[in-house]
Amino acid sequence: MKLFNRLVMLGFSTITLSTAACGTMYTTHVDSDEAALGKVVVYRNGIAYYERKATVVDGHVMLTVPHDKVDDFLKSLTVADARTGKPLPIAYPTQGANQTGQVDMEIQVQDRNVRDVVITYITASPAWKPSYRFVVRPDHKVDIQGWAIVDNTSGETWKKVQVGVGSSSALSFRYDLRTVRNVFREQLKGEERIAVAPPTGGSTHGTVADKPAIVANFAANDLAAAAPADDSFAETVATAATRGSSGAGRPGRAPAARQVSPQRERIKNLADELNRGRGEVTLKTYAASGADEDSATDRGNWLRNELIAEGVAPARLKVELDDSKGRQDLEIVQEAVAATAADGTPAPETPVGESHFQSPSPITVERGTSALVAVLDKVAEGDIVYLYDPRGERGNTRFAFRSVRVVNPTPYTLETGPVTVYGEERFIGEGLTDPIPPHATAMVPFALDRQVIVEEDQNNGDRISKLVSLQRGVLRTEVKHEKRTTYKVTSLLREETRVFIKHDVKRGWTLVKNPTIHERMGESHLFEVTLAAQETKTVEIVESTPLVKTFDLRSSSALDVVALYLDTPDAEKRFREPMAKLIAIHQEMYGVREQIELSRLRISEYRTRMAELEGQLHSLKNVPNARTLMAHLQQKLKEMSNGVQKDTIQVVNYEQQLMMARVRFQDGLSELTLEKPANAPTTKVSQTNP
């Protein structure tokens, strides 16, 4: 380790690696004793910048360029007076390539007073590759050493050249400047009146996005099959297709058995497909008639809620109602996005940033070889911490990774590359870093020592925030859907440890409760937890998103949610008192049902015991001196028979009470109605992402 640092300090900045040449890029000949190649800067987008100094002989400089590289050369060529920096006009022949496939380019310098010129141009080049060394120090500092692997396939040796590397968001392309273009001109006659032709249409630079596409279609019955049997949706929307366009009647009870697997799998597969995309998603739901609009909207909102539960970002999903086609189904439309960049590669979601690093001293790189050039050697703020990343591409759901937390000390972006980590005079691991913006903090995992254990638990819940309407026992509400994630973090180390929990917060979710120390990392948050030696802490993170939900107030699960709403100060007064009475009746019904079940259970036990006693009495008939025992058993049999009779009468009474309570509940429910607000929007678009 000390030797490694010593080599860098002494300026041992270049390691040359033998490699096969990938083809000649430029060969330059100048009519003088020496044409000095002074600088080469290799970029990540497949180009390299060359800077030369040449002496003008008899007013011209000769360059030889491969035929297929002439366009790049002409597009970027600049010739300037080395003394004044003033650009010079140049001329070159238009003939094609010679027998060797090269084009001799004679740069004619008109000014006879110019002796030395600077020639700059760009050409295609292999992209450079970054490699980093992180040396962790005990004083909470990190030595960052950056190396660039540069491949010299130019066909010439770079002799004592200042080599640099860089990257940026600059676009690069090829453009034909070599070919002679003759433009056809129409011959006009003065006495004729020619109409002015319109301009030719064109397109902007870049790839045109695909058109919106229908990625799935669900019939109303498909959604009914996908809903769990105890879901309020099964009580309110699942039978919408059977009600028809009249909207009359009342939805019946959901069937006890429901074929859920195939359609449920469709919804999960749809969510996986949408999670791979980035565009907005429209759930276009169709209503057979105006009377079916509420049910159609309920179908769309229910599917939206299910997709959110499967991990789709709420902000990407909207529900749109259409009653113009007289149909009852739902289409999922993926909006168009610019999926590719101009070169056909996937469009980046994060900024590339810019970087520029240069070797500290001129170096020599033989043609057909590669060089490992030291371009960065700085001290940065940093330390060793632990990172829990359960959902990363190579993450771990059980243990936290040992990581280097470091601040980029440069004004440039550090490109993605492998990182070798040293500490305590030895190698301690390897990692791979994403692009690190200027002066930003990065986390680079390098080891999995299983010293920090994390247990994750998650549960969801709904809280009604606003009532929309209540008709025929169907309550439509706006709810706050809360996702509560608990992390139990345990350290097995015998020293204080900082642990960072990487928690994804997708668009449309809002943090409600979380640790105070946190920072952003893309769509994720990093929450910091400090653990003492062998300590365990529990971290709770709560997120919420607004949903539109439909409840059938005959179901126990719906009434539980409503009861929580009634306990809040925001509960509407016109709804609180009558709904509280209905909940009390429902609780009464629940108590009566429990009594019925207990009575029936006792009857079953009695009958089982009576059957046993009858068998024993039959066995004792032929046993002498068994009269006393038989009399005792007959008395027991009589008592149990009376118990069966008593409990049977009690069950009948309880069932009568239950029937009367059910009638009172149904009457109260039918009388309880909340109409949509008069100022509610009349548009057919239900935007469920306030």
URQUI-V946406 format. One record per backbone hydrogen bond with DSSP energy under -0.5 kcal/mol. NH is the residue of the N-H (numbers start at 0). CO is the residue of the C=O. Records with the same first field share a line. If there is no record, write none. Layout:
NH->CO + CO
//
This chain:
4->0
5->1
6->2
7->3
8->4
9->5
10->7
11->6
12->10
14->371
16->369
18->367
24->153
25->153
26->63
31->29
35->33 + 52
37->35 + 50
38->50
39->161
40->48
41->39 + 163
42->46
43->165
45->42
47->122
48->40
49->120
50->38
51->118
52->35
53->116
55->53 + 114
56->59
59->56
60->106
62->104
63->26
64->62 + 102
65->24
66->100
68->65
69->66
72->68
73->69
74->70
75->71
76->72
77->119
79->117
80->85
81->115
84->80
87->78
97->101
100->97
102->64
103->101
104->62 + 102
105->103
106->60 + 104
107->90 + 105
108->58 + 106
109->88 + 107
111->109
113->110
116->53
117->79
118->51 + 116
119->77 + 117
120->49
122->47
124->45
128->148
130->146
131->417
132->144
133->419
134->132 + 142
135->133 + 421
136->140
139->136
141->379
142->134
143->141 + 377
144->132 + 142
145->143 + 375
146->130
147->372
148->128
149->147 + 370
151->149 + 368
152->150
157->364
158->156
159->157
160->362
161->37
162->160
163->39
164->356
165->41
166->354
176->174
181->179
182->180
183->181
187->185
191->188
193->191
209->336
212->333
214->212 + 331
215->331
217->329
219->327
222->218
223->219
224->220
225->221
226->222
230->227
233->230
234->230 + 231
235->231
236->232
237->232
239->236
241->238
242->238
243->239
246->243
259->257
263->259
264->260
265->261
266->262
267->263
268->264
269->265
270->266
271->267
272->268
273->269
274->270
275->271 + 272
276->273
280->315
281->332
282->280 + 317
283->281 + 330
284->282 + 319
285->328
286->321
291->288
292->289
295->291
296->292
297->293
298->294
299->295
300->296
301->297
302->298
303->299
304->300
305->301
306->302
307->303
308->304
309->305
310->307
311->306
314->506
315->312
316->313
317->280
318->685
319->282
320->683
321->284
325->286
329->217
330->283
331->215
332->281 + 330
333->212 + 331
334->279 + 332
338->336
340->344
343->340
346->338
354->166
356->164
358->162
359->373
362->160
364->157
367->151
368->365
369->16
370->149
371->14
372->147 + 370
373->12
374->145 + 372
375->145
377->143
379->141
381->139
382->404
384->382 + 402
385->497
386->400
387->499
388->386
394->391
395->388
399->451
400->386
401->446
402->384
403->443
404->382 + 402
405->403 + 441
406->380
407->439
412->353
413->435
414->412
416->432
417->129
418->430
419->131
420->418 + 428
421->133
422->425
423->135
425->422
427->420
428->420
429->445
430->418
432->416
435->413
436->434
438->409
439->436
441->405
443->403
444->442
445->401
446->401
452->489
453->397
454->487
456->485
458->483
460->481
462->479
464->477
465->477
467->475
468->475
469->673
470->473
473->470
474->472 + 550
475->468 + 473
476->548
477->465
478->476 + 546
479->462
480->478 + 544
481->460 + 479
482->542
483->458 + 481
484->482 + 540
485->456
486->538
487->454 + 485
488->486 + 536
489->452
490->534
491->450
496->530
498->496 + 528
499->385
500->498 + 526
501->387 + 499
502->500 + 524
504->522
508->505
509->543
511->541
512->541
517->515
518->525
520->523
523->520
524->502
525->518
526->500 + 524
527->516 + 525
528->498
530->496 + 528
533->492
534->531
536->488
538->486
540->484
541->512
542->482
543->509
544->480
546->478
548->476 + 546
550->474
552->472 + 550
554->551
558->554
559->555
560->556
561->557
562->558
563->559
564->560
565->561
566->562
567->564
570->567
574->571
575->571
576->572
578->574
579->575
580->576
581->577
582->578
583->579
584->580
585->581
586->582
587->583
588->584
589->585
590->586
591->587
592->588
593->589
594->590
595->591
596->592
597->593
598->594
599->595
600->596
601->597
602->598
603->599
604->600
605->601
606->602
607->603
608->604
609->605
610->606
611->607
612->608
613->609
614->610
615->611
616->612
617->613
618->614
619->615
620->616 + 617
622->619
623->621
625->622
629->625
630->626
631->627
632->628
633->629
634->630
635->631
636->632
637->633
638->634
639->635
640->636
641->637
642->638
643->639
644->640
645->641
646->642
647->643
648->644
649->645
650->646
651->647
652->648
653->649
654->650
655->651
656->652
657->653
658->654
659->655
660->656
661->657
662->658
663->659
664->660
665->661
666->662
667->663
668->664
669->665
670->666
671->667
672->670
673->469
679->676
685->318 + 683
686->684
687->685
//
